[in-house]
Amino acid sequence: MFGFMAAITLGVYLISVLGFKIDGKNQAFVVLSAIVFRFLGSMIFVLIYLQKNSVDGVLFIANFFSIYLLLTIFEIYSLLRILRHQTKK
């Protein structure tokens, strides 16, 4: 599960960097679409994992999305901190 989170974060990061290089004016759109892409990828992963493995579905979904929520909060906090630092310059 942590490997998947790392892989999807790396993929979203690479797509975001590519989007920033192509068009630097739409940074908010690139960041929001990256968050949506990660959310959809996570939901697909959860569905596939629940179909392939016999686990308690409610407990797995609660655990997975609690980790997802912490990762998303950390990402948004980091982005806001970077943007706040850039606006002060």
C-alpha positions in Angstrom: 0.0 0.0 0.0 2.8 2.4 0.8 4.6 1.4 -2.4 1.5 2.3 -4.4 1.2 5.7 -2.6 4.9 6.4 -3.4 4.4 5.3 -7.0 1.3 7.4 -7.7 2.8 10.4 -5.9 5.9 10.2 -8.1 3.7 9.9 -11.2 1.6 12.8 -10.3 4.8 14.9 -9.5 6.3 14.1 -12.9 3.0 15.0 -14.7 2.8 18.3 -12.6 6.4 19.2 -13.5 5.6 18.6 -17.2 2.5 20.7 -16.9 4.4 23.6 -15.3 7.0 23.5 -18.0 4.5 23.5 -20.8 2.3 26.3 -19.4 3.3 28.1 -16.2 0.2 30.3 -16.2 -2.2 27.5 -15.2 -0.5 26.2 -12.1 -3.7 26.0 -10.0 -5.3 23.9 -12.7 -2.3 21.6 -12.9 -2.2 21.1 -9.1 -5.9 20.5 -8.8 -5.9 18.0 -11.7 -3.0 16.2 -10.1 -4.9 15.8 -6.9 -8.0 14.5 -8.8 -5.7 12.1 -10.7 -4.3 10.7 -7.5 -7.7 10.4 -6.0 -9.1 8.5 -9.0 -6.0 6.3 -9.1 -6.4 5.5 -5.4 -10.0 4.6 -5.8 -9.2 2.2 -8.7 -6.4 0.7 -6.6 -8.8 0.1 -3.7 -11.4 -1.5 -5.9 -8.9 -3.8 -7.6 -7.3 -4.7 -4.2 -10.7 -5.5 -2.7 -11.7 -7.7 -5.6 -8.4 -9.7 -5.6 -8.0 -10.1 -1.8 -10.3 -11.3 0.9 -10.1 -8.6 3.6 -12.5 -6.6 5.7 -13.6 -4.0 3.1 -14.7 -1.3 5.5 -11.6 -1.5 7.6 -9.3 -1.5 4.6 -11.0 1.5 3.1 -10.9 3.4 6.4 -7.2 2.6 6.8 -6.3 3.4 3.2 -8.1 6.7 3.0 -6.8 7.9 6.4 -3.3 7.5 5.0 -4.5 9.2 1.7 -6.0 12.0 3.7 -2.8 12.6 5.7 -0.7 12.6 2.5 -3.1 15.1 0.8 -3.1 17.4 3.9 0.7 17.3 3.9 0.9 18.1 0.2 -1.6 21.0 0.4 0.3 22.4 3.5 3.6 22.1 1.6 2.2 23.8 -1.5 0.7 26.7 0.5 3.9 27.2 2.4 5.8 27.4 -0.9 3.3 29.7 -2.4 3.3 31.9 0.7 7.1 32.1 0.5 7.0 33.1 -3.2 4.4 35.9 -2.7 6.6 37.5 0.0 9.5 38.0 -2.5 
